[in-house]
Amino acid sequence: MERPDLAAWAARGSESRGRRFAENFKDDRPGFERDRDRIIHCAAFRRLEYKTQVFVNHEGDYYRTRLTHSLEVAQIARGIARRLRLNEDLTEALALAHDLGHTPFGHTGEEVLNRLMADFGGFEHNRQSLRIVEVLEERYPGFDGLNLCWETREGIIKHSSDYDHAGSDAMRGFEPGVPPTLEAQIIDLADEIAYNNHDIDDGLKAGFITPADLEGVDLWRETFGRVGRKYPGLDESRHIHQTISHLIGALIEDLVSTTRRSLEHHRIDSLEAVRRQTGHLVAFSPEILRKNIELKKFLHKNLYRHYRVERMRVKAERFLSRLFESYRNHPSLLPGELQAKYEVFGKERVFCDYIAGMTDRYALDEYKRLFDPYERG
């Protein structure tokens, strides 16, 4: 079932280091395809629909959630993988899994849980994603977790971005310091391409930023100008959407061409050669990297720190902290099946797992159930 056109440097399911538990499969799907399907059908993936990207779910149906973001990352990453003749099944599995461990209310939730868990091992969402697929999902006979291939789990724990660093201790068993597959390396930058561009779209839609604000950002100004020359007289709304589309395309084109040159320069002829490198081979060109950093700095200053986003961040920090402390003071507040896990994982880790798995909506409802005297428990 392995695709015959994969490049020599692609990951192959037939050469996987295998799964933790032996299984009798009901069909002969390739290993990474099976991993992708298991991720799509797991509970943690469905909950991403109501977890914050930038805007909390109740602020409007238009804005991206962790689920729609994951789908956009998968679409971008799959296109890159196809052009580099990499394993699209593994790429898609990693794209769909890369945010499974995210908390409600975006990075605020992660920061809060990491602070509250400082004396109990901390919290980091890549580690939580791995914990979900190895421990917390309960769907199959004979084992906990999803029993994914080693390479899929490696790609989850080695995902890296401005916000994501699992640390070498968390990578024990996955060769810390050794680069992951090229399929895993793609996810780091596909994630960045997706969130930079859809956050522009959401920020413009919300009115937090304007096209005039973006004129000082090289990537945006240059692409906006190209679209204007290509489609003279286009109305502003379509002009914006086409600019975002062309910008995504330009970033993908640069990444693919730069990576191809890097593979040729380093004479990569196998997955083992990828792993022998001292760093990642999937990359932007220096010029695009500089411009992309400028765009990220703009979004951080003008969108992620916008006063209305900050107000929700402060509120989320307060009520997630109160939920955690309420559970610590009264462990009997959790459902019985979770209380049964206190002796296995420790109370604080169970509280952390419970909160991390909540959607924004469920966390808000739980807060009302615990602190609103007129709300039924």
C-alpha positions in Angstrom: 0.0 0.0 0.0 3.0 2.3 0.2 3.0 5.1 -2.4 5.5 4.3 -5.2 6.4 8.0 -5.9 7.8 8.9 -2.5 11.2 10.6 -2.4 14.2 8.8 -1.0 14.1 11.1 2.0 10.4 10.6 2.8 9.2 8.6 5.8 7.6 5.3 5.0 5.0 3.5 7.1 6.5 0.1 6.1 9.8 1.2 7.7 8.2 2.7 10.9 9.7 1.8 14.3 6.3 0.5 15.1 3.7 1.0 17.8 3.9 0.4 21.5 1.3 -2.3 21.5 0.7 -5.2 19.0 -2.7 -5.1 17.3 -4.7 -7.2 15.0 -6.0 -4.7 12.5 -9.3 -5.0 10.7 -7.8 -3.8 7.3 -4.6 -3.1 5.6 -4.4 0.7 5.6 -0.8 2.1 5.7 0.4 2.9 9.2 0.4 6.7 9.0 -3.0 6.7 7.3 -4.3 4.7 10.2 -2.7 7.3 12.6 -4.4 10.1 10.8 -7.8 8.5 11.0 -7.4 7.7 14.7 -6.6 11.3 15.4 -9.6 12.6 13.4 -11.9 10.3 15.4 -10.6 11.0 18.9 -12.4 13.1 21.4 -9.6 15.6 21.9 -9.7 16.5 18.2 -13.5 17.1 18.2 -13.1 19.4 21.3 -10.8 21.7 19.2 -14.0 23.1 17.6 -14.7 25.1 20.7 -11.1 26.1 21.8 -9.8 29.6 21.2 -7.3 30.5 18.6 -7.3 34.3 19.2 -11.0 35.1 19.6 -13.1 33.2 22.2 -15.9 31.1 20.6 -18.8 33.3 21.8 -17.4 36.4 20.1 -18.6 35.2 16.7 -19.0 32.3 14.4 -16.6 33.7 11.7 -13.4 33.5 13.7 -11.0 30.6 13.6 -10.9 28.0 16.3 -8.2 25.4 17.1 -10.1 23.0 14.9 -10.4 25.2 11.8 -6.7 26.2 12.4 -5.7 22.6 12.4 -7.5 22.0 9.2 -5.8 24.9 7.5 -2.4 23.7 8.7 -3.2 20.3 7.3 -4.2 21.7 3.9 -1.0 23.9 3.7 1.3 21.1 5.0 -0.2 18.5 2.7 0.4 20.7 -0.4 4.1 21.2 0.7 4.6 17.5 1.3 3.2 16.7 -2.2 5.6 19.0 -3.9 8.5 17.6 -2.0 7.3 14.0 -2.5 7.0 13.4 1.2 4.5 11.2 3.0 1.2 13.1 2.9 -0.5 10.7 5.4 2.2 11.3 8.1 2.2 15.1 7.3 -1.6 15.3 7.7 -1.6 13.2 10.9 0.9 15.6 12.5 -0.9 18.7 11.3 -4.2 17.5 12.7 -2.6 16.4 16.0 -0.3 19.4 16.6 -2.8 21.3 18.8 -4.6 18.4 20.6 -3.0 19.4 23.9 -4.1 23.0 23.8 -6.0 24.4 26.7 -9.2 26.5 26.5 -8.5 30.2 25.9 -5.4 29.8 23.9 -1.9 30.4 25.2 -3.3 32.1 28.3 -4.7 28.7 29.5 -1.3 27.1 28.9 0.5 29.8 30.9 -2.0 29.5 33.7 -1.7 25.8 34.0 2.1 25.8 33.7 2.2 28.3 36.7 -0.3 26.3 38.7 1.5 23.0 38.0 5.0 24.4 38.7 5.5 22.1 41.6 4.0 19.1 39.9 5.8 18.8 36.6 4.5 21.9 34.8 2.4 22.0 31.7 3.4 22.4 28.0 0.9 21.7 25.2 3.2 19.4 23.1 3.7 17.2 26.1 0.0 17.3 26.7 -0.7 16.3 23.0 1.6 13.3 23.5 -0.1 12.5 26.8 -3.4 12.5 25.0 -2.4 10.1 22.3 -0.4 7.8 24.7 -2.5 7.8 27.8 -5.7 9.9 28.0 -7.8 8.7 25.0 -9.7 5.5 26.0 -11.1 3.9 22.8 -9.3 0.6 22.1 -9.2 -2.8 23.8 -6.0 -3.7 25.6 -4.3 -0.3 25.9 -4.9 3.4 26.6 -4.2 6.1 24.1 -4.3 5.8 20.3 -1.2 3.5 19.9 0.2 5.7 17.1 3.4 4.9 15.2 6.7 6.0 16.7 7.3 8.6 14.0 3.9 10.2 14.6 4.5 10.5 18.3 8.0 11.8 17.6 6.6 14.5 15.4 4.1 15.6 18.0 6.6 16.0 20.8 9.2 17.7 18.6 6.8 20.3 17.2 8.5 23.7 17.7 7.4 27.3 17.3 7.6 30.6 19.1 5.2 29.2 21.7 6.1 25.4 21.6 9.1 23.9 23.2 8.6 20.6 25.0 12.1 20.4 26.3 14.6 17.5 26.1 13.4 15.7 29.1 10.0 15.3 27.5 11.6 13.8 24.4 13.2 10.9 26.1 12.5 7.9 24.0 12.4 10.1 20.9 16.1 10.9 20.4 16.4 14.4 21.7 18.7 16.5 19.6 18.1 14.4 16.5 16.0 16.2 13.8 12.6 14.6 13.2 11.3 13.5 9.7 10.9 16.2 7.1 7.1 15.6 7.4 7.4 16.8 11.0 9.6 19.7 10.1 7.0 20.9 7.6 4.4 21.3 10.4 6.4 24.0 12.3 6.3 26.4 9.3 2.9 25.3 8.0 1.5 26.2 11.4 3.2 29.6 11.2 1.9 30.3 7.6 -1.6 29.4 8.7 -1.9 31.4 11.9 -0.1 34.5 10.6 -2.5 34.7 7.6 -5.8 33.7 9.3 -5.0 36.0 12.2 -4.8 38.9 9.7 -8.1 37.9 8.3 -9.8 37.6 11.8 -8.1 40.8 13.0 -9.4 42.7 10.0 -12.9 41.2 10.3 -13.0 42.2 14.0 -11.8 45.7 13.3 -8.8 45.3 15.6 -6.4 46.1 12.7 -7.1 47.9 9.4 -5.5 47.6 5.9 -3.9 50.9 6.5 -2.1 49.5 9.6 -0.7 46.7 7.5 0.8 49.0 4.9 4.0 49.2 7.0 4.5 45.4 6.8 6.6 44.5 3.8 5.1 41.1 3.1 1.5 42.5 3.2 2.3 45.8 1.2 4.1 43.9 -1.6 1.5 41.2 -2.0 -1.4 43.7 -1.7 0.3 45.7 -4.5 0.7 42.6 -6.7 -3.0 41.7 -6.3 -4.0 45.2 -7.2 -2.0 45.1 -10.4 -3.4 41.7 -11.3 -7.0 42.6 -10.6 -7.5 46.4 -11.1 -10.6 47.8 -9.6 -11.2 44.9 -7.2 -13.4 45.8 -4.2 -11.6 46.0 -0.8 -13.1 42.8 0.6 -12.1 40.6 -2.3 -8.7 42.5 -2.5 -8.0 41.5 1.1 -9.0 37.9 0.6 -6.9 37.6 -2.5 -4.0 39.2 -0.8 -4.1 36.6 2.0 -4.4 33.8 -0.6 -1.5 35.1 -2.6 0.6 35.6 0.5 0.0 32.0 1.6 1.0 30.8 -1.9 4.1 32.9 -1.9 5.3 31.6 1.5 4.7 28.0 0.4 6.6 28.6 -2.9 9.5 30.1 -1.0 9.6 27.3 1.6 9.5 24.5 -1.1 12.2 26.0 -3.3 14.4 26.8 -0.3 14.0 23.3 1.1 14.7 21.7 -2.3 18.0 23.7 -2.5 18.8 22.6 1.1 18.2 18.9 0.3 20.5 19.2 -2.7 23.2 21.2 -0.9 23.4 18.6 1.9 23.1 15.7 -0.5 20.1 14.2 1.3 19.4 10.7 -0.1 17.5 9.0 2.8 15.6 9.6 6.0 18.8 8.6 7.9 20.6 11.5 6.2 17.9 13.9 7.4 18.4 12.7 10.9 22.2 13.1 10.7 21.8 16.9 10.2 22.5 19.3 13.0 19.4 21.4 12.3 16.1 21.5 10.2 16.2 21.3 6.5 12.7 22.7 5.9 13.1 26.5 6.0 12.2 29.9 4.5 14.8 31.9 2.5 16.6 34.6 4.6 14.6 37.4 3.0 11.2 35.8 3.6 12.3 34.8 7.1 13.1 38.4 7.9 9.8 39.7 6.4 7.8 36.9 8.2 9.3 37.9 11.5 8.3 41.5 10.8 4.7 40.3 10.2 4.7 38.3 13.5 5.9 41.3 15.4 3.1 43.4 13.9 0.5 40.9 14.9 1.9 40.5 18.4 1.8 44.2 19.0 -1.4 45.2 17.2 -3.6 42.0 17.5 -2.5 39.7 20.3 -2.0 42.6 22.7 -5.1 44.6 21.6 -6.9 45.8 24.7 -10.0 43.7 24.0 -8.0 40.5 23.6 -6.1 41.5 26.8 -9.4 41.9 28.7 -10.5 38.3 27.8 -7.0 37.1 28.6 -7.2 38.5 32.1 -10.6 37.1 32.7 -9.6 33.7 31.5 -6.6 33.7 33.7 -8.7 34.5 36.7 -11.4 31.9 36.3 -9.1 29.1 35.2 -7.1 29.7 38.3 -10.2 29.6 40.4 -11.3 26.4 38.9 -8.0 24.7 39.6 -7.9 26.0 43.2 -11.5 24.9 43.8 -10.6 21.3 42.7 -7.5 21.3 44.9 -9.5 22.4 47.9 -12.4 20.1 47.1 -11.3 17.0 45.0 -14.7 15.6 45.3 -16.0 18.2 42.7 -14.6 16.1 39.8 -16.7 13.2 38.3 -16.2 9.8 39.9 -14.3 8.3 37.0 -11.7 11.1 37.3 -11.4 10.8 41.1 -10.5 7.1 40.5 -7.3 8.3 38.7 -6.0 10.4 41.6 -3.9 7.5 42.9 -2.5 6.7 39.4 -1.5 10.2 38.2 -1.8 12.4 41.3 -4.6 14.8 42.1 -3.0 17.9 40.5 -2.2 16.2 37.3 -5.8 14.9 37.0 -7.1 18.5 37.7 -4.7 19.7 35.0 -5.8 17.1 32.5 -9.5 17.9 33.2 -9.0 21.7 32.7 -6.8 21.3 29.6 -9.4 19.1 28.0 -12.2 21.7 28.5 -13.5 23.7 25.6 -13.9 27.5 26.2 -17.6 26.9 26.5 -17.4 24.1 29.0 -14.9 26.1 31.1 -17.3 29.0 31.2 -20.2 26.7 32.1 -18.2 25.0 34.8 -17.2 28.3 36.3 -20.9 29.2 36.5 -21.8 25.8 38.0 -19.2 26.3 40.8 -19.6 30.0 41.6 -23.1 31.1 40.5 -25.5 30.3 43.3 -28.5 30.3 40.8 -26.8 27.8 38.5 -27.5 24.1 38.9 -24.5 21.9 39.6 
